[in-house]
Amino acid sequence: MYRIHIEDFEGPLDLLLYFIRRDELDVFDIPIAQIADEYLEYVRVLERIDLDSVGDFLYMAALLINIKARMLLPKQALDDEGVVIDPRRELVERLLEYIRFKEASTNLTDLHEDRSDRFTRGHASSERPRWEDQIEVSYDATIFDLVSALRRILTEAPEESTHAVVREEYSIEQQQDFMLDILAKQAKIAFSTAVRGRTKTFIITTFLGILELARQQRVWIAVSDTKPIDFYIEAREPEFVGEKE
């Protein structure tokens, strides 16, 4: 199970690692041409959903494009010993350092959670109400899995009407109600089914509404194992749903 970070989005190196792990690529031999193009496509989708941290992703996209251009040059730069300098070397070093950092962070988190499950004698009973009130929310998806599905569905969506006198506007709150109305009639639905035939504006706002419902612990989200990639939204049991924020 993976956590969905809604307020604190995964960073640009996480997206790069997502591609590497998804396609089982060698971190020491990254196909920059392929990765740079796909990374840029993802950044365009992230821009459309208006993330505060998209600037970091744009910087990484520019770096990948720069490396791609340098690799296409007929004459490569040499180091002091006359060996060709791989333009990807600095990026690989950053990735390896980041992987080590994430693994160390995960280990520390696991140790902290393990210690949190232990109580000194006489204190367990006093801690019980606090733990019973907490609900740990996990989802079978990463944010990049969800963006992958959004990206595919946006490519299939009809273009906005250019001759409409009044442009339709949707709010996140309205789209939350839209999804909750659907889930009141059926417990589970694919995102592509919920927004089929709708405009891109409708799809993006609905996507953000679903993320907000997940943050409020009102729905489950799970990515499908089949192709093309999609994700499902499922209503949570009423007894597990907290008050609406």
C-alpha positions as CSV (number, residue, x, y, z in Angstrom):
1,M,0.0,0.0,0.0
2,Y,1.2,3.5,-0.8
3,R,0.3,6.8,0.7
4,I,-1.1,9.5,-1.5
5,H,0.5,12.8,-0.7
6,I,-2.0,15.5,-1.5
7,E,-0.9,18.6,0.2
8,D,2.8,17.7,0.1
9,F,3.4,16.4,-3.4
10,E,6.1,13.9,-4.2
11,G,9.1,15.7,-5.7
12,P,10.7,15.7,-9.2
13,L,13.2,13.0,-8.3
14,D,10.3,10.7,-7.2
15,L,8.7,11.1,-10.6
16,L,12.0,10.1,-12.2
17,L,12.3,7.1,-9.9
18,Y,8.7,6.2,-10.7
19,F,9.6,5.8,-14.4
20,I,12.8,3.9,-13.6
21,R,11.0,1.4,-11.4
22,R,7.9,1.1,-13.5
23,D,9.9,0.2,-16.6
24,E,12.6,-1.7,-14.7
25,L,15.4,0.5,-16.1
26,D,19.0,0.5,-15.1
27,V,19.7,3.6,-13.0
28,F,23.3,3.7,-14.4
29,D,22.0,3.6,-18.0
30,I,18.9,5.8,-18.1
31,P,17.4,6.2,-21.6
32,I,17.3,10.0,-21.4
33,A,15.6,10.6,-24.7
34,Q,12.6,8.4,-23.7
35,I,12.4,9.6,-20.1
36,A,12.8,13.3,-21.0
37,D,9.8,13.2,-23.4
38,E,7.6,11.4,-21.0
39,Y,8.6,13.5,-18.1
40,L,7.7,16.7,-20.0
41,E,4.3,15.2,-20.8
42,Y,3.7,14.6,-17.1
43,V,4.8,18.1,-16.2
44,R,2.2,19.5,-18.6
45,V,-0.5,17.5,-16.8
46,L,0.8,18.7,-13.4
47,E,0.6,22.3,-14.7
48,R,-3.0,21.8,-15.6
49,I,-4.0,20.7,-12.1
50,D,-2.1,23.8,-10.8
51,L,0.2,22.4,-8.3
52,D,2.3,24.8,-6.2
53,S,5.4,22.7,-6.5
54,V,5.3,22.4,-10.3
55,G,8.3,24.7,-10.7
56,D,10.6,22.0,-9.3
57,F,9.3,19.6,-11.9
58,L,9.8,22.2,-14.7
59,Y,13.5,22.6,-13.5
60,M,14.0,18.8,-13.7
61,A,12.4,18.6,-17.1
62,A,14.7,21.3,-18.3
63,L,17.7,19.4,-16.9
64,L,16.6,16.2,-18.7
65,I,16.2,18.1,-22.0
66,N,19.7,19.6,-21.5
67,I,21.2,16.1,-20.9
68,K,19.4,14.8,-23.9
69,A,20.8,17.6,-26.1
70,R,24.4,17.0,-24.8
71,M,24.1,13.3,-25.5
72,L,23.2,14.1,-29.1
73,L,26.4,16.2,-29.7
74,P,28.9,14.5,-32.0
75,K,31.8,15.5,-29.8
76,Q,31.5,14.6,-26.1
77,A,33.4,16.3,-23.3
78,L,36.4,14.6,-21.8
79,D,37.7,14.5,-18.3
80,D,41.4,15.1,-17.2
81,E,42.2,11.5,-18.1
82,G,40.7,11.7,-21.6
83,V,37.7,9.6,-20.7
84,V,34.3,10.7,-22.2
85,I,32.1,12.3,-19.5
86,D,28.7,10.8,-19.5
87,P,26.2,13.7,-19.4
88,R,24.0,11.6,-17.1
89,R,26.7,11.1,-14.4
90,E,25.6,14.0,-12.2
91,L,21.9,13.0,-12.4
92,V,22.7,9.4,-11.6
93,E,24.7,10.5,-8.5
94,R,21.8,12.7,-7.4
95,L,19.4,9.7,-7.8
96,L,21.6,7.3,-5.9
97,E,22.0,9.8,-3.1
98,Y,18.2,10.4,-3.0
99,I,17.5,6.7,-3.0
100,R,19.8,6.3,0.0
101,F,18.1,9.2,1.8
102,K,14.6,7.7,1.1
103,E,15.7,4.3,2.4
104,A,17.2,5.8,5.5
105,S,14.0,7.9,6.0
106,T,11.9,4.8,5.6
107,N,13.9,2.8,8.1
108,L,13.7,5.6,10.7
109,T,9.9,5.8,10.1
110,D,9.6,2.1,10.6
111,L,11.6,2.2,13.8
112,H,9.5,5.1,15.1
113,E,6.3,3.3,14.4
114,D,7.6,0.1,16.0
115,R,8.6,2.1,19.1
116,S,5.2,3.8,19.1
117,D,3.5,0.5,19.4
118,R,5.3,-0.2,22.7
119,F,4.3,1.2,26.1
120,T,6.0,1.3,29.4
121,R,4.2,-0.5,32.2
122,G,1.1,1.3,33.4
123,H,0.8,3.6,30.4
124,A,-0.9,1.4,27.8
125,S,-4.4,2.0,29.1
126,S,-4.0,5.8,29.1
127,E,-2.8,5.8,25.5
128,R,-5.7,3.6,24.2
129,P,-8.3,6.3,23.6
130,R,-5.8,8.4,21.6
131,W,-4.9,5.5,19.3
132,E,-8.6,4.4,18.9
133,D,-9.4,7.9,17.7
134,Q,-6.8,7.9,15.0
135,I,-7.4,6.3,11.6
136,E,-4.4,5.7,9.4
137,V,-5.4,6.3,5.8
138,S,-3.5,4.3,3.1
139,Y,-4.4,3.9,-0.6
140,D,-3.3,1.4,-3.1
141,A,-1.8,4.0,-5.4
142,T,0.9,6.6,-5.8
143,I,0.2,10.1,-6.9
144,F,2.0,9.4,-10.1
145,D,-0.2,6.4,-10.9
146,L,-3.2,8.7,-10.6
147,V,-1.6,11.3,-12.8
148,S,-0.8,8.6,-15.4
149,A,-4.5,7.7,-15.5
150,L,-5.5,11.4,-15.7
151,R,-3.0,12.0,-18.5
152,R,-4.5,9.2,-20.6
153,I,-8.1,10.2,-20.0
154,L,-7.3,13.8,-20.9
155,T,-5.9,12.7,-24.3
156,E,-9.3,11.0,-25.0
157,A,-11.5,13.9,-23.8
158,P,-13.3,16.1,-26.3
159,E,-12.0,19.6,-26.8
160,E,-13.7,22.5,-25.2
161,S,-16.3,24.2,-27.3
162,T,-14.9,27.4,-28.9
163,H,-18.2,28.9,-29.8
164,A,-19.9,28.8,-26.4
165,V,-21.1,32.1,-25.1
166,V,-20.7,31.2,-21.5
167,R,-17.9,28.9,-20.4
168,E,-18.8,26.2,-17.9
169,E,-17.1,26.5,-14.6
170,Y,-16.8,23.8,-12.0
171,S,-15.7,24.0,-8.4
172,I,-13.9,21.2,-6.4
173,E,-16.8,21.2,-3.9
174,Q,-19.3,20.7,-6.8
175,Q,-17.3,17.8,-8.1
176,Q,-17.0,16.2,-4.7
177,D,-20.8,16.2,-4.5
178,F,-20.9,14.8,-8.1
179,M,-18.7,11.9,-7.0
180,L,-20.6,11.3,-3.8
181,D,-23.9,11.2,-5.7
182,I,-22.5,8.5,-7.9
183,L,-21.1,6.5,-5.0
184,A,-24.4,6.7,-3.3
185,K,-25.9,4.7,-6.1
186,Q,-22.9,2.3,-6.6
187,A,-20.1,1.6,-4.2
188,K,-17.3,1.6,-6.7
189,I,-16.6,3.2,-10.1
190,A,-13.7,3.7,-12.4
191,F,-12.5,7.3,-12.9
192,S,-12.7,7.0,-16.7
193,T,-16.3,5.8,-16.4
194,A,-17.3,8.7,-14.1
195,V,-15.9,11.4,-16.5
196,R,-16.5,9.7,-19.9
197,G,-17.5,12.2,-22.6
198,R,-16.8,15.2,-20.3
199,T,-14.7,18.2,-21.1
200,K,-11.1,18.5,-19.8
201,T,-12.1,21.2,-17.4
202,F,-14.7,18.9,-15.9
203,I,-12.2,16.0,-15.7
204,I,-9.4,18.0,-14.0
205,T,-11.8,19.5,-11.4
206,T,-13.3,16.1,-10.7
207,F,-9.8,14.6,-10.3
208,L,-9.0,17.3,-7.7
209,G,-12.3,16.7,-6.0
210,I,-11.5,13.0,-5.6
211,L,-8.2,13.8,-4.1
212,E,-9.9,16.1,-1.6
213,L,-12.4,13.3,-0.7
214,A,-9.5,10.9,-0.2
215,R,-7.8,13.4,2.1
216,Q,-11.0,13.7,4.1
217,Q,-11.1,9.9,4.4
218,R,-14.4,9.7,2.6
219,V,-13.3,7.4,-0.3
220,W,-10.7,4.8,-1.2
221,I,-8.6,5.0,-4.3
222,A,-7.0,2.0,-6.0
223,V,-5.1,1.8,-9.3
224,S,-6.2,-1.0,-11.7
225,D,-3.8,-3.7,-12.7
226,T,-5.1,-3.8,-16.3
227,K,-4.1,-1.7,-19.2
228,P,-4.9,1.1,-20.1
229,I,-4.1,2.4,-16.7
230,D,-7.1,3.6,-14.7
231,F,-8.1,4.0,-11.0
232,Y,-11.2,3.2,-9.0
233,I,-13.0,5.3,-6.4
234,E,-14.8,3.4,-3.7
235,A,-17.1,4.7,-0.9
236,R,-15.7,4.1,2.5
237,E,-17.8,2.5,5.2
238,P,-19.8,5.1,7.1
239,E,-18.3,4.2,10.5
240,F,-14.8,5.0,9.1
241,V,-15.7,8.4,7.7
242,G,-14.8,11.4,9.8
243,E,-16.5,14.7,9.8
244,K,-16.3,16.7,6.6
245,E,-13.6,19.4,6.8
